[in-house]
Amino acid sequence: MAHTDAPAPNATAAENIAYVQPLTPGRVMVLTLSVLFVIGVVWFVIQIRHVVLLVIVGILIATAIEPGVNALRRRGISRGPVILASYLLFFGVIVGGMLVALPPLFDQGRELVTRAPELLADLQQRVANSPSELVRTYGSRVMDGAIGFYDQLREDPPIQAVQVVQAAQFVTSFFGLLFAVVSIMIVTFYWMTEKAVIKRFFLGLVPIERRDRAHNMWDEIESKAGGWARGQL
């Protein structure tokens, strides 16, 4: 009777164990540098987050107004005047919307300031009539403090300090807004004039067998982003 040798259990177990490359000093250095590089990139992006936001907004505006620009260009108008007209229309709509929306907000703010004593007294009465003892106890203290603080501001308002702070904040906000608007306009103009070059560069980084798919994904994302931006406007 023939006897067949069974495979050694140790050999079978050894075959099932995946090979793990040992951590040599060189691999440890490479992994450490990779982690530090990722951390550095994240830190850099966080530091320039405002610039990144301006670039994203500029690209969104470009994708939003591009259909109108292309429609005007098909009528024989050159790109420069078309983009300028699109700028004027876009920012005209924004400024017009602000002019329509801000006066009611200012009126409501003045009304709120005028009616502040009445509103505080009504709220204090509601707290005093609350069925909850906790609300009556601690809420009354909060309301007394709020009313006292409001009365103190009315009797001795820090006018000069407030005016200086408000003036500084206004100047800073104005120039910050001006810088943001100019930056967005530059990004929008550059994207609309050089988009083909930028697109060709990034698609050139994709393997040739996947380039058509990447091209379609680019167009789809750009179309959806432009539609979303136009919908928000």
C-alpha positions as a Python dict, from the first residue, in 0.01 Angstrom:
ca = {
    (1, 'M'): (0, 0, 0),
    (2, 'A'): (152, 327, -114),
    (3, 'H'): (200, 594, 141),
    (4, 'T'): (164, 963, 41),
    (5, 'D'): (352, 1213, 248),
    (6, 'A'): (124, 1491, 379),
    (7, 'P'): (254, 1847, 334),
    (8, 'A'): (432, 1982, 630),
    (9, 'P'): (203, 2215, 829),
    (10, 'N'): (483, 2463, 883),
    (11, 'A'): (548, 2494, 510),
    (12, 'T'): (177, 2553, 434),
    (13, 'A'): (149, 2819, 702),
    (14, 'A'): (461, 2985, 571),
    (15, 'E'): (313, 3001, 220),
    (16, 'N'): (-2, 3176, 351),
    (17, 'I'): (189, 3445, 532),
    (18, 'A'): (218, 3761, 325),
    (19, 'Y'): (565, 3895, 277),
    (20, 'V'): (622, 4216, 468),
    (21, 'Q'): (907, 4434, 356),
    (22, 'P'): (1126, 4520, 653),
    (23, 'L'): (1146, 4881, 768),
    (24, 'T'): (1498, 4979, 681),
    (25, 'P'): (1638, 5318, 782),
    (26, 'G'): (1593, 5433, 422),
    (27, 'R'): (1223, 5338, 415),
    (28, 'V'): (1167, 5504, 752),
    (29, 'M'): (1323, 5822, 615),
    (30, 'V'): (1109, 5811, 300),
    (31, 'L'): (788, 5756, 499),
    (32, 'T'): (879, 6034, 740),
    (33, 'L'): (950, 6276, 457),
    (34, 'S'): (621, 6180, 288),
    (35, 'V'): (423, 6251, 605),
    (36, 'L'): (606, 6580, 657),
    (37, 'F'): (538, 6676, 294),
    (38, 'V'): (164, 6611, 331),
    (39, 'I'): (155, 6808, 656),
    (40, 'G'): (344, 7092, 488),
    (41, 'V'): (102, 7100, 194),
    (42, 'V'): (-199, 7108, 429),
    (43, 'W'): (-39, 7384, 636),
    (44, 'F'): (41, 7586, 323),
    (45, 'V'): (-314, 7553, 191),
    (46, 'I'): (-451, 7664, 529),
    (47, 'Q'): (-223, 7969, 525),
    (48, 'I'): (-338, 8074, 177),
    (49, 'R'): (-700, 7968, 223),
    (50, 'H'): (-824, 8317, 141),
    (51, 'V'): (-632, 8317, -187),
    (52, 'V'): (-766, 7970, -268),
    (53, 'L'): (-1119, 8093, -196),
    (54, 'L'): (-1073, 8392, -429),
    (55, 'V'): (-946, 8162, -705),
    (56, 'I'): (-1243, 7927, -663),
    (57, 'V'): (-1490, 8217, -671),
    (58, 'G'): (-1321, 8358, -981),
    (59, 'I'): (-1342, 8023, -1160),
    (60, 'L'): (-1709, 7984, -1062),
    (61, 'I'): (-1789, 8330, -1198),
    (62, 'A'): (-1603, 8247, -1519),
    (63, 'T'): (-1801, 7926, -1567),
    (64, 'A'): (-2123, 8113, -1489),
    (65, 'I'): (-2079, 8387, -1749),
    (66, 'E'): (-1901, 8177, -2012),
    (67, 'P'): (-2221, 8074, -2200),
    (68, 'G'): (-2317, 8439, -2240),
    (69, 'V'): (-1965, 8531, -2351),
    (70, 'N'): (-1963, 8252, -2610),
    (71, 'A'): (-2307, 8356, -2737),
    (72, 'L'): (-2188, 8714, -2789),
    (73, 'R'): (-1865, 8598, -2951),
    (74, 'R'): (-2065, 8397, -3205),
    (75, 'R'): (-2217, 8729, -3311),
    (76, 'G'): (-1873, 8853, -3409),
    (77, 'I'): (-1782, 9053, -3097),
    (78, 'S'): (-1423, 9016, -2977),
    (79, 'R'): (-1347, 8852, -2645),
    (80, 'G'): (-1224, 9162, -2458),
    (81, 'P'): (-1538, 9378, -2491),
    (82, 'V'): (-1756, 9073, -2428),
    (83, 'I'): (-1581, 8993, -2100),
    (84, 'L'): (-1593, 9360, -1996),
    (85, 'A'): (-1966, 9375, -2068),
    (86, 'S'): (-2015, 9052, -1872),
    (87, 'Y'): (-1825, 9203, -1579),
    (88, 'L'): (-2040, 9516, -1583),
    (89, 'L'): (-2360, 9312, -1601),
    (90, 'F'): (-2253, 9070, -1328),
    (91, 'F'): (-2136, 9327, -1076),
    (92, 'G'): (-2422, 9559, -1173),
    (93, 'V'): (-2666, 9288, -1069),
    (94, 'I'): (-2482, 9241, -739),
    (95, 'V'): (-2466, 9614, -662),
    (96, 'G'): (-2830, 9658, -762),
    (97, 'G'): (-2932, 9374, -534),
    (98, 'M'): (-2739, 9529, -246),
    (99, 'L'): (-2899, 9869, -307),
    (100, 'V'): (-3241, 9705, -296),
    (101, 'A'): (-3173, 9488, 10),
    (102, 'L'): (-2969, 9719, 236),
    (103, 'P'): (-3218, 10006, 298),
    (104, 'P'): (-3484, 9774, 449),
    (105, 'L'): (-3215, 9616, 666),
    (106, 'F'): (-3104, 9956, 792),
    (107, 'D'): (-3466, 10053, 861),
    (108, 'Q'): (-3524, 9734, 1057),
    (109, 'G'): (-3203, 9795, 1252),
    (110, 'R'): (-3310, 10147, 1349),
    (111, 'E'): (-3655, 10018, 1445),
    (112, 'L'): (-3498, 9749, 1660),
    (113, 'V'): (-3282, 10006, 1841),
    (114, 'T'): (-3584, 10232, 1894),
    (115, 'R'): (-3801, 9951, 2028),
    (116, 'A'): (-3525, 9793, 2239),
    (117, 'P'): (-3664, 9917, 2576),
    (118, 'E'): (-4012, 9791, 2489),
    (119, 'L'): (-3880, 9453, 2374),
    (120, 'L'): (-3663, 9411, 2682),
    (121, 'A'): (-3952, 9500, 2914),
    (122, 'D'): (-4182, 9254, 2736),
    (123, 'L'): (-3922, 8978, 2756),
    (124, 'Q'): (-3864, 9052, 3125),
    (125, 'Q'): (-4239, 9022, 3188),
    (126, 'R'): (-4250, 8688, 3007),
    (127, 'V'): (-3962, 8558, 3216),
    (128, 'A'): (-4131, 8674, 3538),
    (129, 'N'): (-4456, 8496, 3440),
    (130, 'S'): (-4283, 8174, 3338),
    (131, 'P'): (-4417, 7858, 3510),
    (132, 'S'): (-4060, 7735, 3553),
    (133, 'E'): (-3896, 7843, 3875),
    (134, 'L'): (-3554, 7798, 3716),
    (135, 'V'): (-3643, 8038, 3435),
    (136, 'R'): (-3791, 8290, 3679),
    (137, 'T'): (-3484, 8280, 3903),
    (138, 'Y'): (-3195, 8281, 3658),
    (139, 'G'): (-3382, 8444, 3368),
    (140, 'S'): (-3469, 8744, 3584),
    (141, 'R'): (-3104, 8791, 3672),
    (142, 'V'): (-3005, 8778, 3306),
    (143, 'M'): (-3277, 9025, 3207),
    (144, 'D'): (-3186, 9263, 3488),
    (145, 'G'): (-2826, 9258, 3372),
    (146, 'A'): (-2925, 9314, 3007),
    (147, 'I'): (-3154, 9605, 3093),
    (148, 'G'): (-2890, 9759, 3320),
    (149, 'F'): (-2627, 9728, 3045),
    (150, 'Y'): (-2861, 9889, 2791),
    (151, 'D'): (-2944, 10175, 3027),
    (152, 'Q'): (-2574, 10232, 3093),
    (153, 'L'): (-2503, 10250, 2719),
    (154, 'R'): (-2783, 10503, 2672),
    (155, 'E'): (-2663, 10723, 2958),
    (156, 'D'): (-2290, 10710, 2880),
    (157, 'P'): (-2225, 10576, 2530),
    (158, 'P'): (-1856, 10536, 2434),
    (159, 'I'): (-1909, 10749, 2124),
    (160, 'Q'): (-1550, 10841, 2044),
    (161, 'A'): (-1409, 10493, 2092),
    (162, 'V'): (-1691, 10338, 1892),
    (163, 'Q'): (-1646, 10589, 1611),
    (164, 'V'): (-1272, 10526, 1588),
    (165, 'V'): (-1317, 10149, 1586),
    (166, 'Q'): (-1598, 10168, 1333),
    (167, 'A'): (-1396, 10397, 1106),
    (168, 'A'): (-1096, 10164, 1118),
    (169, 'Q'): (-1314, 9862, 1051),
    (170, 'F'): (-1484, 10039, 761),
    (171, 'V'): (-1154, 10135, 596),
    (172, 'T'): (-1012, 9785, 643),
    (173, 'S'): (-1328, 9620, 513),
    (174, 'F'): (-1350, 9857, 215),
    (175, 'F'): (-995, 9795, 95),
    (176, 'G'): (-1026, 9424, 169),
    (177, 'L'): (-1343, 9408, -39),
    (178, 'L'): (-1182, 9612, -317),
    (179, 'F'): (-881, 9379, -323),
    (180, 'A'): (-1107, 9073, -330),
    (181, 'V'): (-1318, 9210, -617),
    (182, 'V'): (-1013, 9304, -826),
    (183, 'S'): (-851, 8966, -757),
    (184, 'I'): (-1167, 8780, -856),
    (185, 'M'): (-1193, 8983, -1178),
    (186, 'I'): (-831, 8903, -1265),
    (187, 'V'): (-880, 8531, -1197),
    (188, 'T'): (-1202, 8529, -1398),
    (189, 'F'): (-1043, 8705, -1695),
    (190, 'Y'): (-734, 8482, -1687),
    (191, 'W'): (-943, 8166, -1661),
    (192, 'M'): (-1163, 8263, -1954),
    (193, 'T'): (-869, 8359, -2177),
    (194, 'E'): (-626, 8081, -2081),
    (195, 'K'): (-863, 7798, -1991),
    (196, 'A'): (-773, 7597, -2300),
    (197, 'V'): (-402, 7610, -2212),
    (198, 'I'): (-468, 7521, -1847),
    (199, 'K'): (-700, 7239, -1948),
    (200, 'R'): (-449, 7098, -2197),
    (201, 'F'): (-174, 7109, -1934),
    (202, 'F'): (-369, 6915, -1670),
    (203, 'L'): (-508, 6665, -1919),
    (204, 'G'): (-152, 6606, -2037),
    (205, 'L'): (-72, 6471, -1690),
    (206, 'V'): (-335, 6197, -1732),
    (207, 'P'): (-237, 5869, -1904),
    (208, 'I'): (-342, 5873, -2269),
    (209, 'E'): (-580, 5578, -2230),
    (210, 'R'): (-776, 5772, -1964),
    (211, 'R'): (-752, 6115, -2124),
    (212, 'D'): (-1089, 6106, -2301),
    (213, 'R'): (-1265, 6009, -1979),
    (214, 'A'): (-1084, 6284, -1787),
    (215, 'H'): (-1180, 6533, -2059),
    (216, 'N'): (-1548, 6436, -2029),
    (217, 'M'): (-1534, 6456, -1649),
    (218, 'W'): (-1377, 6804, -1672),
    (219, 'D'): (-1652, 6927, -1905),
    (220, 'E'): (-1926, 6774, -1688),
    (221, 'I'): (-1790, 6924, -1365),
    (222, 'E'): (-1747, 7263, -1531),
    (223, 'S'): (-2100, 7252, -1672),
    (224, 'K'): (-2255, 7160, -1336),
    (225, 'A'): (-2046, 7418, -1147),
    (226, 'G'): (-2146, 7689, -1394),
    (227, 'G'): (-2513, 7592, -1370),
    (228, 'W'): (-2496, 7597, -991),
    (229, 'A'): (-2327, 7940, -991),
    (230, 'R'): (-2588, 8082, -1229),
    (231, 'G'): (-2861, 7937, -1009),
    (232, 'Q'): (-2715, 8108, -702),
    (233, 'L'): (-2715, 8441, -884),
}
